[in-house]
Every structure is written in C-alpha cells, then in structure tokens.
Amino acid sequence: MLSDGEASAHLGVGARSGVPVDEVLALVDAVLREAGLSRTAVRSLGTLDARAAEPGIAGAAALLGVPVRGFAAEELAAVSVPHPSARPLAATGTASVAEAAALLAAGTDTGADAGAVPGADAGAVPGVVVAPGTGEPAAPPARARAVLLVPKRKTRRATCALAASVPVRSHEDAPGARLLPRTHGYIAGEPGSPPTIPTPHTTAAMDMHTHTDAHDLRHHGDAEVRDEKLIDLAVNVRTDTPPDWLRRRIADSLTGLAAYPDGRVARAAVAERHDLPANRVLLTAGAAEAFVLLARALPARRPVVVHPQFTEPEAALRDAGHAVGRVLLREEDGFRLDPAAVPEDADLVVIGNPTNPTSVLHPAASIAALARPGRTLVVDEAFMDAVPGERESLAGRTDVPGLVVLRSLTKTWGLAGLRIGYVLAAPGTIADLERAQPLWPVSTPALVAAEACMSRAALAEAEHAAHRIGVERAHLLAGLAEFDEVRTVAGAEGPFVLVRIDGADAVRERLRSLGFAARRGDTFPGLDRNWLRLAVRDRATTNRFLQALDQALLMGG
C-alpha cells in the first residue's frame, strides 16, 4: 500500500476549454482521497500538450505545487488505457487523456523514488552511474513502472486519473505501463515473465486429532468487507439480489407479523420442489442453524469433516463437545474426494458439494459411496443451485442410508440477512433435529421467501443465473490464467474460484488498498496464507479486479 512518505504519484487530467480551477482541484482531491493519499504525494500533473496552458489545469497544478507535463497526442494514443471512451478518442486520438497521461508521467518518473542517484556526475559515461563519494560504478538506476491507482473519474468538464511510479530492478523488463491491448479489457502479466516457484505445500490424507490450531473457524467473508467501502469479492452472495419481485413478496409479508410464524406452506413447497414428503423437510434459519442442530441432536462418537470446506460444521461440532477428525483433500489431487480416505469407523461425515472454498463439484456417486449403515452423511449443498442443472446433487435421494442434505437460499437469492435454509433427511432424523429447534425458529418473512423461491418461475430464474455465473467464471479464469504468479484450482463449478499466489496474504492487503476485498484462505484447514478465494462477479467488475490484481502483484516487486 502506498503512503504519502513513499508514494510517487502522478495525476492525469483531461479537460474542456474554460474549465475552472476549482472544478479541477475538487476532482483531484476526490481522486486522492480514493487512493488514500494527500496532495503532498503528487509529483506531477500530466495532460494533453494542447491543454497544458489551460488556466484551470495550470492553476490547479500551481496550487498543488507540481509541474504540468504536456504530452503530444501521438504519445497518449500509444498507451493502451483500461477504460477507453469514444469521445476523447475522436477529439484527441487517445481513448482517455487522464489515464494515458497519468500512466505516461508515472512510467517516465526519473525522481529519487524511481531510482535516480542524486549527485551523479553529469559527464559520466552514459549508462554508468558513479556512487557518490566512492568513484566506483553504482548499480544502474532503477527504472519506473506505472500502475494505475485510480481509474478515470470525471465531472462535467474534466477527467482525472492517478498512477504510481513503481521502481523496477535493472534486470527486470519494465515497459512504461504494463497493459495489454484494449480489446483484453484488463491488465495481465507480461509475456516471458519467469514462472513463480510455489513454496512446498503438503497435506495429510487423514488427521484424526482434536484440533486447537490457528485456523479461525469463525472467520467468514463478510468480515473482509464489514465497515469498509470495498468492491466485494469475498462474499459468495450473488450481486443485485434479492430481485425486485422477491423484495415485494417479503415486504408484503410484514403485514402479518402480529401472528406467530406458520411454516406448513413453505415446508410443503420445499417438499414439492424436491419431490419428497413434507416429513423429510426441516426449515432452518440458514444452513448455519442446521449445523448446530446436527451437532447437538445426533449422537456421534467419531465425527469427520472433509476439508478444505466451510468451517462452520466443525465449529458447531466442537462447540457441542465433539472431538473432530479431519480428512484433508490434497492440492496435487485437485482437492477431489477419495472415498477411501474417510475412516470406516467415522459415524458422521460432513462434506460440501460444490465445496467451499475449492469450487470442486464431486461426483454424486463418490459422495454416495461414503454412506454406511450407522453413519450420518451430511452433504452441504449451499451452492448447488449455482450449478446448471444441479448435476451431482443428492437432494431428493431416498436410497442413500443416513443421508442429510443441507440447502441455503441466502446465496443465490441474496437473503443472508433474512436467514433461511432447509434440511432434507429421513423422517426420523428430521424429527430429532426438530426437537432440538427452538419454537418458531424461522420468521414469517423468511418463510414467505422460501415459498416464493420454490416456484417454477423462481427456479427458472435460478437456472438462468447459474448459466450466467458459468460464463462470468470462465471470463475470470481466463484473466487469471494470464498471470504467471497465479495458480487456480482446476474445474471450478461454484460461484467462486480458489487461487494460489505466493504471499497471497500480502497481495490481499494490497488489493484492499486498491479497493477490492478477497477472502483469505488461511482460515480453512488444509490451506495456508498463500490462498485466496474470489467470488465470481459481472464482467466489468472482474476486469477492474484483474487490473487491481496486476497492480497488487507489481507493488510486491
């Protein structure tokens, strides 16, 4: 993260003739606030040379105490900008004066922060800098690499962007701006960069100890964005939800709040959706309540959780006094399930499908192979409705002994704050869980939402959303593949992807400074600080994230 003490920041400004100083300066201050910098961090203000003497631009630079750098239209046009616009392209030949000027100014920074050596002999041999006071050749000065800190922001008559000058060692390839052609829509890795060598990472196939390790099982993605204005790639709830029709249904239910909740209609709707009798359905306050009920209501001598996966099941089991065993799936196996890794005497087994955070969709047959007489097999299908056709789902199956399937409506429909999910299991298991529930555990608005989300129209909408997620996930994965430093878990099927980056914990912090929240991976057993989980978002958001990721990787050297 850049600070005022170490930043080498450069503004790019585009403006119409006659723009006043106060409009330019107000826009500049807003951009600096977005970057977390003050005016003292600014080294120059770049613009089109034909606008360099414009009173509004020159006056703003004077008040900032920085020089104006005018660039020819041909120079600006040679820079591929991440946020092109047709109007400036037609008027000046560049698709964004602000972004191109900022990147050019930062990429040609020759100040001390870019590696120039003060006091170097002006008559020295070109390319050789003499270290002051030694007479010996010093290391060649570092060059500058430009990264865009704040993309183009605009008012009615001005645009502004902010770039930073990042020093580059003499042995590194350093184009002025690390950008792909505009058609790519994002910044990606430089061609020919050496591959990142991963640190060794091994996992045991089975670990049956009672764990008191450093994994924070209570950490959830919402903690990454709480109280901060960040673009959210940490939480897996679908954006732009709940849809308007569902909001209206929930709002209409508020007129009935005087009556106690009656879950019979919603329970019947869930049962019909999965072609099951109602006595095989239990409505819960989200999947989290179901994990607590399972831990408290069902006898278990040797519970096992298959990791990496959502940590709440293990936390609930521990809280209920159970010693929990772990089966750790291996990165070298693609985090895919080997049923033989689960010990035969495990009498309660928990696994996610598709698994959070790996996004692996296990074959239904592999999971069903875990079933045994006397064993409860818990399958967390919270993200199954994000898989087109819900293939590999075990919901609705009555031929698998001991099967318990958990579903959540919070992810696809954006109802995390309403808390609604359900359990599908044999009638005896449902009765045991229901006895452990408090009275009226699910509110009337949540029951109405559950009923509404079981309709044919809602299921069709969810299916469409699942296909859309697949398209957007492919776009994210294609962008991530451009980075030599990033390795993704293959075969992702959920609305998120898991990536490995050496030093991902530091990358995550730099991403935060650039306005993006990613889910840390080291709280999941079987993963460490080198992992991040990224939610799938729309294409525009993904493009902005990929640009920020490129900058975050550059900032780390």
Secondary structure, DSSP 4 states (H G I P E B T S, - for coil): ---TTT--EEEEEEE-TT--HHHHHHHHHHHHHHHT--GGGEEEEEEEGGGTT-HHHHHHHHHHT--EEEE-HHHHHTSPPSS--HHHHHHHSSS-HHHHHHHHHHHT--SGGGT--TT--TTSPTT--BPTTT-SBPPPPPEEEEEEEEEEEE-SSEEEEEEEEEEE-TTS---SB----GGG-S--PPTTPPPP-PPP----S-B-SPP-SS--TT--GGGGTTTS--EEES--SPSS-S-HHHHHHHHHHGGGTTSPP--HHHHHHHHHHTT--GGGEEEESHHHHHHHHHHHHS--SSEEEEESS-SHHHHHHHHTTPPPEEEE--GGGTT---GGGS-TT-SEEEEESSPTTT-----HHHHHTT--TT-EEEEE-TTGGGSGGGTT--TT--SSTTEEEEEESHHHHT-TTT--EEEEE-HHHHHHHHHHSPSS-S-HHHHHHHHHHTSHHHHHHHHHHHHHHHHHHHHHHHHHTT-TT-EEPTT--SSEEEEE-TTHHHHHHHHHHTTEEEEESTTSTT--TTEEEEE---HHHHHHHHHHHHHHHHHT-
